[in-house]
Amino acid sequence: MEARMKSAANPDVFTAIKHLHKAIAAGGVDERLLSLVHLRASQINGCAPCVFASIASARKAGETEDRLHHVAAWRETPFFTDEERAALALTEAATRLQDGAAGVTDEIWDAAADQFTEEQLSAIILEIATTNFFNRINRTIREQAGKTW
């Protein structure tokens, strides 16, 4: 499979993306946790370049192979903290917004709100939204893993 087009050439797009990443970083959430959020949303959406990029950034931030290999099955493993589990549950619920899906229930929201400040929650939500944004672009243009990000 080949990409349908090169990544966006408009410099304003890259400026906007930099601002999003700056806002996410300002939220005070551990970089490894944000990488797990990015990875889980990208797994759900089947976005190979984002899975590739999130694993690379997680490794760079010191994430372990055991945890990276088990993000897709995080509920069934002992590798994740309550904080990480709350963020991963929020990620899944916010990513799976198909017809009839429950979305982010009060239970999921309350669990995340118990673990994070509002500033941190804002950063996690923005990370989820930005990841879903990239996933949709990459799937649309058939971006290839390891080529761009």
N, C-alpha and C positions, 0 to 999 in steps of 0.2 A: 504494500500500500504506500502511496506517495502523498505528500501534502498537497492540498489543492492550491495553496498560495503561500507566499512568504508571510511572516508575521507582520503585523501592522507597521506601516512605514511612517505614519503620522506622528511627529514628535510630541504633539499634545497628548496623545494616548499614553506615551511613556511618562510624561510629566504627571499625569493624573495617577498613574499606577504608583509612581514614586511617593506621591502624597498619601495614597492609601496605605502603603507599607510603612510610611513614617507614622501615621495615625495608629496603626496596629502596634508598632514597636513602643509607642508612648504609653500603651495601656498597662505595661508592667507585668505581662504574662511571660513566663519562661519560654525561651525560643524552642526548646525541645517539645513542650506541650503544643505550641502553635504548629510545629512540624507534624505532630501526630494528628491534629485536627485537619490539617491540609491533606495528609495522607488518607485519612478515613473518608473524607468527602470525595476525594479523587478516586478511591477504590469503588465507592458506590456508583459514581458516574462513569466509571470505566475510562478515565482519562490517563492514558499511558505516560504522556510527557509530564503531567503533574505528579503522578505516582513516582516516576523517576526522580523528579526534582525534589520532592518532599523527602524521599529516602536519602538523597545526597545531602540535603541541608540538615536533616536529623543526625546523620552520621557526623557531619562537621561539628554539630553542637554537642556531640558526645553520646548520642543515643546508642543503645546496645542492639545487636543483631536479634537477640531473642525477642525483645519488645517489638522491633520493626516487623519481624516475621509473624507476630501474633496480633497486630492491630485489627485485622479483619475479624478476629475471634476474641476480641478483648473481654467480652463478658464471661468467657469460659476459661480464662487464664488467671494466674495469681500475679501477673507482672505489672499491673497498673494500680495506682493509688486511687483513693476515693475522688480526689480532685480531677485526676485524669479521666476517670470513668464518667464523672458528671459532664466534662467537656466533650467526651466522645458521644455520650447519649444526646447531648444538645446538638452536636454536629450531625448525627444521623437524622434526628427529627427535623432539623431545619433544612437538610439536604433533600429528604424524601417528602417533597410537597406535592406528590401526584394526586390525582383525583381521589377523593375519599380518604386520604391519609389523615391521621389525627394531628400531624404536625407537632409543634412543641406544646406538650400538655403542661398543665400546672405542676404535675409531679416532676417532670423533667426540668422545668424552669426552676422550681423550688430547690431541687437538688443542686443545680448549678449556682443559684443565688446563695446557697449555704456555703459554697466553697470559694466564691470569687466576689470581689468588690464590684460595684457598678462600672467602674473604669475598666477593670479586667474583663467583665462580661461584654462590654462594648467592643473591646479589642477582639475577643473570641468570636463574637457575632460578625464583626467586620471581616475577620479571617475566613469564616465559613462562607460569607457572601462573596468575597473576592475569589476564593477558591472555586466556588460554583460558577462565577463569571468566567474565569480562565478555563474551567472544564468545558463549558459550553462553546467557547471560541475554539478551543483545541479540537474538540470532537467535530465541530462544523467544518474546519479547514483541514482536518486529518493531520494535525501536527504530529510529528514522530518523536518518540521518546529519545532523549539525549541529543536532540538536534538544536533546540533553541534555548530552553531554560537551563 
